[in-house]
Amino acid sequence: MVKYVLVVETGGVHVATAARVLADLEDDLGQPLSRRFDLFAGTGFGGVLALALASDQFTAHGAQAKLASKHVLAHVLESNVWRRTRGIVQDMPLATGAAKREFFRTAFKDNTPLSDVD
């Protein structure tokens, strides 16, 4: 039996582009991605998007709308000390994780403990 895997490897603000592409794919398939894929995986904010799509609580369009909200994007784009002071070598993540936590709070309505996410 054939199994289909959806992998979303992207981080930060780029996840909005991935969400748009997945929304177009969902339109082409004519059904939610959760019904077409057997396994969902991702890295960074792409992993958050993959989890949202796998949960059956979101269509790709719904996830795209949540990710494009001004509040979530503000957290993704927030400046931090590392971003302002980093040199040529980057050995620390650029994001603080606040946007991922905010997305979980609003998207999953406190059904997912943040201790499972951090």
C-alpha positions in Angstrom: 0.0 0.0 0.0 1.3 3.4 -1.0 1.8 6.0 1.9 2.1 9.7 1.3 4.3 12.0 3.4 4.0 15.8 3.6 7.2 17.5 4.8 7.3 21.2 5.4 10.9 22.3 5.9 10.8 26.1 6.5 11.2 28.6 9.2 10.2 32.1 10.2 8.2 34.2 7.8 8.9 31.7 4.9 6.2 29.5 6.4 3.6 31.9 5.0 4.7 31.0 1.5 4.6 27.3 2.3 1.1 27.7 3.6 0.0 29.5 0.4 1.5 26.7 -1.7 -0.2 24.0 0.4 -3.5 25.9 0.1 -3.2 25.8 -3.7 -2.4 22.1 -3.5 -5.4 21.5 -1.3 -7.6 23.3 -3.9 -6.1 21.2 -6.7 -6.7 18.0 -4.7 -10.3 19.0 -3.8 -10.0 17.9 -0.2 -8.2 18.7 3.0 -4.5 17.6 3.1 -5.2 15.6 6.2 -7.3 13.2 4.1 -4.6 12.8 1.4 -1.4 12.4 3.4 -0.6 9.7 5.9 2.3 11.3 7.7 3.2 14.9 8.4 6.6 16.2 9.3 8.5 19.5 9.3 11.2 21.6 10.8 10.9 24.9 12.7 7.7 26.7 12.0 7.1 24.3 9.1 6.7 21.6 11.7 4.1 23.7 13.4 2.3 24.1 10.1 2.5 20.3 9.4 1.1 19.6 12.9 -1.8 22.0 12.2 -2.6 20.3 8.9 -2.4 16.8 10.4 -4.7 17.7 13.3 -7.8 17.8 11.1 -8.7 21.1 12.9 -7.3 23.1 9.9 -7.5 23.2 6.2 -4.4 24.7 4.5 -6.4 27.9 3.9 -7.3 28.1 7.6 -3.7 27.6 8.7 -2.6 30.2 6.1 -5.0 32.7 7.6 -3.8 32.1 11.1 -0.1 32.3 10.1 -0.7 35.5 8.2 -2.3 37.3 11.1 -0.5 40.5 12.1 0.0 39.3 15.7 1.7 36.0 14.7 3.9 37.7 12.0 5.0 40.3 14.5 6.3 37.6 16.7 8.1 35.9 13.8 9.7 39.1 12.7 10.6 40.3 16.2 14.1 41.5 16.7 16.2 39.9 19.4 19.7 40.5 20.8 21.3 37.7 18.8 19.9 39.0 15.5 21.2 42.5 16.2 24.7 41.4 17.3 25.5 38.2 15.4 28.6 38.1 13.3 29.5 36.0 10.3 29.0 32.7 12.2 25.5 31.9 13.3 25.3 29.3 16.0 22.1 30.4 17.7 18.5 30.4 16.4 17.2 33.7 15.1 13.7 33.3 16.5 12.7 33.1 20.2 9.8 30.7 19.7 7.2 33.3 20.8 5.4 33.0 17.4 5.1 29.3 17.6 3.7 29.5 21.1 1.3 32.2 20.1 0.1 30.1 17.1 -0.5 27.1 19.4 -2.4 29.2 21.9 -4.7 30.7 19.3 -5.0 27.8 16.9 -5.5 24.9 19.2 -7.5 26.7 21.9 -5.5 25.4 24.8 -6.0 21.8 23.8 -2.3 21.3 23.4 -0.1 21.8 26.5 2.7 24.2 25.6 5.0 21.9 27.7 4.6 19.4 24.9 5.8 22.0 22.4 8.7 23.8 24.1 
